[in-house]
Amino acid sequence: MLKSGFRYRRGVTAMATIQTQVSATIAATTKDQLDRFTQELGLKKNFVVEQALLYFMQARRELPDEAFIPSRMVVDGDAFGRVATMLQARSEPSAALRELMRGDEN
């Protein structure tokens, strides 16, 4: 919807008159997801990318850094092996974990 030179979409506005092109290298799986998403919803890719950037930049301005948790963790082979071993081991929950899960407050 165009109104007074601004495009409105769920609270995010963008100038509709001056446009430029940007280039970015993304993972093939991300591109596949974008393709499917835009196809299913009948949206243009440039619109989705612009809105995502606007939302992301607004969130970074408004939220503290602690709110942004990395979406992936990179570990070396040794650390991965230790994590896998710990996940496969059957161990009893600690007293602290039991207390946390009960929701007891001190």
trRosetta pair geometry for C-beta under 8 A, 3 or more apart (Angstrom, degrees):
i j d omega theta_ij theta_ji phi_ij phi_ji
1 7 7.1 132 69 -150 52 63
1 8 5.8 -34 75 52 105 93
1 9 8.0 154 33 -70 88 70
2 5 7.7 25 -174 -88 93 13
2 6 7.8 152 -153 74 57 34
2 7 6.2 -35 -99 -94 64 70
2 16 6.0 -107 -124 69 102 177
3 6 6.3 -34 74 63 72 80
3 8 6.2 -7 34 -7 118 118
5 15 7.0 -13 151 -147 94 69
5 16 6.0 -164 -177 45 49 98
5 17 5.7 -20 -156 -32 101 116
6 13 4.7 -10 -176 -164 124 113
6 14 7.0 139 -158 63 74 35
6 15 6.7 -52 -107 -101 68 38
6 16 6.3 162 -127 -8 16 101
7 13 6.8 147 69 -153 53 58
7 14 5.2 -19 53 59 104 89
7 16 4.7 114 -34 -70 98 113
8 12 8.0 145 -154 73 46 44
8 13 6.0 -20 -98 -99 62 81
9 12 5.8 -29 73 60 81 88
9 14 8.0 -7 22 8 108 105
9 47 8.0 118 -45 180 167 107
9 51 6.0 -61 91 -110 139 130
12 51 5.9 122 85 -143 146 81
12 54 4.8 118 -173 117 131 134
12 55 6.1 -71 -77 -67 150 76
12 58 7.1 -134 -111 -14 104 151
14 50 5.9 52 -120 152 165 125
14 51 7.5 -101 -30 -83 137 63
14 54 6.2 -107 -74 -67 106 150
15 18 5.7 -2 127 41 132 85
26 30 4.5 -95 158 81 116 133
26 31 5.8 139 90 -52 112 87
27 30 4.4 96 62 1 87 103
27 31 7.2 -155 94 -4 48 83
28 31 5.6 -53 -151 36 36 112
28 32 6.4 39 150 -21 66 104
29 32 5.5 -49 -148 35 35 114
29 33 6.4 37 152 -19 65 103
30 33 5.7 -53 -151 36 33 112
30 34 6.4 34 150 -19 65 105
31 34 5.5 -53 -147 37 33 113
31 35 6.3 38 152 -22 66 104
32 35 5.6 -51 -148 34 31 114
32 36 6.4 27 156 -14 64 106
33 36 5.9 -57 -147 40 30 107
33 37 6.0 32 155 -22 66 111
34 37 5.7 -55 -142 38 28 113
34 38 6.2 20 163 -12 65 109
34 45 6.2 65 158 -132 114 103
34 48 6.7 160 -152 102 94 142
34 49 7.6 27 -144 -67 136 92
35 38 6.4 -61 -146 40 23 102
35 39 6.1 23 157 -19 62 114
35 45 7.8 -13 -91 -89 52 121
36 39 5.7 -60 -145 39 28 113
36 40 6.1 25 160 -19 66 110
37 40 6.1 -59 -147 36 24 107
37 41 6.4 -6 165 7 62 113
37 43 7.6 -31 129 48 81 118
37 48 6.8 125 111 -145 120 160
38 41 6.4 -71 -140 52 27 92
38 42 7.7 -110 170 67 57 2
38 43 4.8 -104 -139 72 74 82
38 44 6.8 1 -157 176 125 6
38 45 5.2 -49 -75 -75 166 68
38 48 5.7 -115 -84 -13 102 147
39 42 7.7 20 -179 -70 24 40
43 47 5.6 -118 178 74 100 123
43 48 5.4 99 122 -52 132 105
44 47 4.4 88 68 3 92 107
44 48 7.1 -168 90 -6 48 85
45 48 5.7 -58 -148 38 35 109
45 49 6.1 31 157 -17 70 108
46 49 5.9 -55 -142 40 31 109
46 50 6.1 30 159 -19 65 109
47 50 6.0 -58 -146 38 27 109
47 51 6.2 23 158 -15 64 109
48 51 6.0 -58 -146 39 27 108
48 52 6.2 29 156 -20 64 109
49 52 5.7 -55 -146 36 29 112
49 53 6.4 29 156 -18 64 106
50 53 5.8 -55 -150 36 30 110
50 54 6.4 29 154 -18 65 107
51 54 5.7 -55 -147 37 32 111
51 55 6.3 32 156 -17 66 106
52 55 5.9 -55 -146 38 29 110
52 56 6.1 29 156 -20 64 110
53 56 5.7 -57 -144 38 29 112
53 57 6.2 24 160 -15 66 108
54 57 6.1 -57 -143 39 27 105
54 58 6.2 26 158 -17 63 110
55 58 5.9 -60 -147 39 27 110
55 59 6.2 27 156 -20 65 108
56 59 5.8 -57 -148 36 28 110
56 60 6.4 27 155 -19 64 106
57 60 5.7 -52 -146 35 33 111
57 61 6.5 32 154 -19 64 105
58 61 5.8 -57 -152 36 32 110
58 62 6.2 10 159 -5 67 116
59 62 6.1 -70 -140 47 28 99
59 63 5.4 -8 177 9 71 120
59 67 7.9 -130 170 108 99 133
60 63 6.9 -59 -112 49 19 88
60 68 7.5 17 -105 -56 78 144
63 67 4.1 -69 164 48 124 154
63 68 7.1 123 106 -39 124 89
64 67 5.5 115 64 -11 66 98
65 68 6.1 -64 -166 34 47 105
70 73 6.7 114 99 -76 122 62
75 79 3.9 -116 180 93 116 124
75 80 5.0 150 97 -58 115 77
75 83 6.9 83 85 -9 170 138
76 79 5.2 90 54 14 71 103
76 80 7.0 -132 99 -8 34 93
77 80 5.6 -56 -146 36 31 113
77 81 6.4 34 156 -22 65 104
78 81 5.7 -54 -153 33 31 113
78 82 6.6 28 152 -16 64 104
79 82 5.7 -53 -150 36 35 111
79 83 6.4 34 152 -18 67 105
80 83 5.7 -55 -148 37 32 110
80 84 6.2 33 154 -20 66 107
81 84 5.7 -54 -146 36 30 112
81 85 6.3 31 155 -20 64 106
82 85 5.7 -54 -148 36 31 112
82 86 6.4 29 154 -17 65 106
83 86 5.8 -57 -148 38 31 110
83 87 6.3 30 154 -20 65 107
84 87 5.8 -56 -148 36 30 111
84 88 6.4 22 157 -14 64 110
85 88 6.0 -63 -148 40 29 106
85 89 6.3 34 154 -30 65 107
86 89 5.7 -50 -145 25 32 115
93 97 4.2 -117 -176 88 104 129
93 98 5.4 129 113 -56 120 81
93 101 7.5 -15 173 0 159 140
94 97 4.7 98 54 6 77 100
94 98 7.1 -138 96 -4 42 86
95 98 5.6 -53 -148 36 34 113
95 99 6.3 34 153 -19 66 106
96 99 5.8 -55 -149 37 30 112
96 100 6.3 33 152 -21 64 107
97 100 5.5 -53 -146 36 32 114
97 101 6.2 27 157 -16 66 108
98 101 6.0 -60 -147 40 28 107
98 102 6.3 28 155 -19 64 107
99 102 5.8 -56 -147 35 30 110
99 104 5.1 -70 -163 47 81 119
100 103 7.7 33 170 -69 32 34
